[in-house]
Amino acid sequence: MVRFGAAFALAALASWAHAEGAAALPKADAAKGQEKAAACLGCHTADGSRGSPANPILQGQHPEYLAKQLAEFKSGKRANAIMQGMAATLTEDDMRNVAAFFAGKQAKPGFAKDKTLVALGEKIYRGGIADRAVPACAGCHSPNGAGIPAQNPRLGGQHADYTAAQLTAFRDGVRKNNAIMTAVAAKLNDREIKALADYIAGLH
């Protein structure tokens, strides 16, 4: 497995520090989150399940990750006109509550669609690409795509279209809220991104 060395260690330390600070925050209220999440159903369905492939599945996602993304949409660190508008009126408590609501739902399994690319996707996900210093995705997102709470998001079962779009956005500098993912995606071509996204869709 290829390692990021000092850069990854610093990122992990920052995530740990964030998680430590979050421990002192008030407990999230999933019931209140459900009320706020009513505004999300148009794109993410009522419980964050398998809606449009262009939009992420939110069910079972780590609450820390969801709250962080909402905060970054609100601040503009992560650019998306629709989500910036949706997050603009949310308080920090609202974000934690909405995140708790979606995180409390059982994620539904997905499946890979392109059998010709599954082997390539699995190879990159589990072993990386050594000659380009691309690390194995499993190192941060776990072998089954469950991710690491408070650090790295759950990927397993995510819509392939959405995953591919995000990897492309990282690679092309459109999505700028994660330096590690920008560095990783910069080394991937379109076929590799499609293969990874399809393989990830079938992880569970």
N, C-alpha and C positions, 0 to 999 in steps of 0.2 A: 504494500500500500504506500502511495506517495504521501509525504507529510508536508504540511505548510511551514513547520518550524515555528520561528518566533512570531510571525504574523498571526498564525492560527492560535498560538498560546495566548497572545494578547487579546484576541477576540473572545476566546473562551473565558479569560479572566474578566473581561468587561461584562460578558453575559452572566457570569457567576455573581459579580458585584451587583448587577441589576436585580438578579433574583433575590439576593440577600436583602436589598433595600425594599423589594416588593413585599417581603415577609411582614413588614410593619404596617402595610396598608390595610384598610378595613376589608372585611370579608365581602366578597362579591355576592350580589343578590340575583340569582338566575330568574326569579319570578319577575322582578323589575326589568331584567334584561329582555325577557320575552315580550314585554310591553313595548320596549323601544325597538325590538327586532321586527315588529310588525311593518316597519318602513322598509325592511330589507327583502320582504318576500317576493317582490316583483322580479328580482334578479336571482335570489338565492333560495327561493321557496320558503315555506313557513318554518321549516326546521333545518335549513341549510343543507338539504340533501341533494340528490342528483338532478339539478336543474339544467340550464343551458350549458353546453360544453365550453362556452366562452367565459363562463363565470366559475369561480372556485367553489368547490364543495367545502362547507364550513363545519359540518358535523364532525365531532370528535377531534377537531383541531385543538392544539394546546392553547389554553386561555391567555397565557402570557404573550404568545405570538400574535393572537388575534388583537389583543388590546394594543400591542406595540404597533401593528399595522394601522389600526384606526387612528392612533396618535400621530403617526407619520403621514397619513392622508390629510389629517387636519392641519398639520404644520406645513404641508407642502413638500416634505422630504421625499415622500413617495407620490409621484404625479399620476393623477387620474381624476379627470374633471367630475365625473359622476360621484366617485367616492369622496372626493374633497367636499363636495356639496353635502353629502350625507353625513360626513363626520363633523362638519363645521359647527353644528349646534350641540354636539355631545360633550359632556363633562368627563373628567377622568373616571368618576364613579360610573357614569353611563357606559363608558367603554369597557370597564371591567365587568359590569353586569351583563352586557350583550355578549361579551366573550365567554362568560360563564355559562350562559344559556346555550350557545352553539356547542361549546366544548362538552357539555353534559349529554349531548345526543350521541347515540351509537352510530359510528360511521358505517356506511353500507359498502360492501366490497365492489370493486370495479373489475375490469378485465382488459387485457391487451387485445388489439384488433389486427395488427399487422404482423403475422407470423414470420415474415421474411426479415423483420428487424429486431425481433425479440432477443435473439442471441447476441447481437451487437449491443443492445441496450443493457442486457444483463452483464456483459463483459465490462462495460464502462462503469456501471453502477457498483459492481462488486470489486472490480480491480483497477479502475481508472485507466489512464493512457500514459504509460511510463515515459515514452519518448517525448511527450509534450508536457510532462509534469502535471497532468490532470489527476487529481486525487480521486479515490473511490468515493462515490456518493454515500455509500453505506457507512463510511467513517463518521459522518456527521448526522445522517438521517436514519441510521440503523439498517441492518440487513433486510428487515421486512417493511421498511419505509415508515416506521412509527415515529421517527424523529426523537429528539431529546427535549423533554419539557423545559421551558424557560430559556432554551438555547436555539434549537433548530426545529423547524416545523415538520409536522406529519406530512408525508408525501404519498404514501401508499393509497391507491384507489382514486387519486385525484384525476380529474378529466385530463386526458392527454393533450387536448387542444389548449387548455389553460396552461399546463406545465410547459409546453413548447413555446407558447407566447411569452411566458415569463423568462425562460432561459434566453430566448431571442432578445427580449428587452434588456436583460442584463448584459448580454454580449454586445449589443449595439449602443449601450450607454443611455438607453431611454429610462430604464429603472436604475436608480442610483442609491438605493437605501441599504445596500449590503456589499461592502468592498470585496469580501471573499467570493461571493457569487459572481460578481463582475469579473474577477480575475479568472475564475474557473470557466465561465461561459465564453470568455474571449477566445478560448482555445478550442472551442467546439464548432464543427461545421453543421450545416442544416440537417444533413442525414443523421449525424450523431445526436443532435437535439431531438429529432423526431423519434429515433430509436429509444433514447432514454425516456422520453415522455410516454411512449407506448408501453414500455416495460414497467415503468412506475405505476401506470394505471392498473396493472394487474397484481400489484403487490398487496398483500394483506397478512 
